[in-house]
């Protein structure tokens, strides 16, 4: 009896293992209900020749799992496969470039499948012919940081304003979210903060976020201008980044 029971337990364990492997296979046929993967692309519509940026986060695991990404074109063919390691704060990024258009190129709705351990998620993007047909509504300057004590090096505890000038290039008022992300030398998030505002037609102004560094070291800062936080889409053609050094 004990031998029979052990056999049944082994068979159940093997079945569960195979089921998990099947679910996390390269097909990754959609999002598992309750999947803890959070993932997005920098926008939903792309033109041939553009680069697709993928940003997401995954659960904390200790066994070194990688994020597996499979991109399929509008005909269902596999365009590319990517494997990336999450950062120490569980976030991950990846990117791929859509080739220039030719007659046989499958434009239309593409799918991006994301797998991590036993979880999966799926995104869809639209790929159109030719170069993008629009201009971004705003342009932004290179960001700068300004401290209350500009005559000495930046130190722990100083108040630092991350400032970027933004210009509205349209005849309409544009609402925006100015978001600042700062990571330390280990890739950990030291600051994620934002401010919301609006720009009158054809006017420019400065947007800023306050940061008080708690530890010394080298930091990488990135700034983004989005339409809103609930359904973010970029308002400027590119994000800006720069380094900050903080001493004790």
Rosetta blueprint (number, residue, H / E / L):
1 X L
2 X H
3 X H
4 X H
5 X H
6 X H
7 X H
8 X H
9 X H
10 X H
11 X H
12 X H
13 X H
14 X H
15 X H
16 X H
17 X H
18 X H
19 X H
20 X H
21 X H
22 X H
23 X H
24 X L
25 X L
26 X L
27 X L
28 X L
29 X L
30 X L
31 X L
32 X L
33 X L
34 X L
35 X L
36 X L
37 X L
38 X E
39 X E
40 X E
41 X E
42 X L
43 X L
44 X L
45 X E
46 X E
47 X E
48 X L
49 X L
50 X L
51 X E
52 X E
53 X E
54 X E
55 X E
56 X E
57 X E
58 X L
59 X L
60 X L
61 X L
62 X L
63 X L
64 X L
65 X L
66 X E
67 X E
68 X E
69 X E
70 X E
71 X E
72 X E
73 X L
74 X L
75 X L
76 X L
77 X L
78 X E
79 X E
80 X E
81 X E
82 X E
83 X E
84 X E
85 X E
86 X L
87 X L
88 X L
89 X L
90 X L
91 X E
92 X E
93 X E
94 X E
95 X E
96 X E
97 X E
98 X L
99 X L
100 X L
101 X L
102 X L
103 X L
104 X L
105 X L
106 X L
107 X L
108 X E
109 X E
110 X E
111 X E
112 X E
113 X E
114 X E
115 X E
116 X E
117 X L
118 X L
119 X E
120 X E
121 X E
122 X E
123 X E
124 X E
125 X E
126 X E
127 X E
128 X E
129 X L
130 X L
131 X L
132 X L
133 X L
134 X L
135 X L
136 X L
137 X L
138 X E
139 X E
140 X E
141 X L
142 X L
143 X L
144 X E
145 X E
146 X E
147 X E
148 X L
149 X L
150 X L
151 X L
152 X L
153 X L
154 X L
155 X E
156 X L
157 X L
158 X L
159 X E
160 X E
161 X E
162 X E
163 X E
164 X E
165 X E
166 X E
167 X E
168 X E
169 X L
170 X L
171 X L
172 X L
173 X L
174 X E
175 X E
176 X E
177 X E
178 X E
179 X E
180 X E
181 X E
182 X E
183 X E
184 X L
185 X L
186 X L
187 X L
188 X L
189 X E
190 X E
191 X E
192 X E
193 X E
194 X E
195 X E
196 X E
197 X E
198 X E
199 X E
200 X L
201 X L
202 X L
203 X L
204 X E
205 X E
206 X E
207 X E
208 X E
209 X E
210 X E
211 X E
212 X E
213 X L
214 X L
215 X L
216 X L
217 X E
218 X E
219 X E
220 X E
221 X E
222 X E
223 X E
224 X E
225 X E
226 X E
227 X L
228 X L
229 X L
230 X L
231 X L
232 X L
233 X L
234 X E
235 X L
236 X L
237 X L
238 X L
239 X L
240 X E
241 X E
242 X E
243 X E
244 X E
245 X E
246 X E
247 X E
248 X L
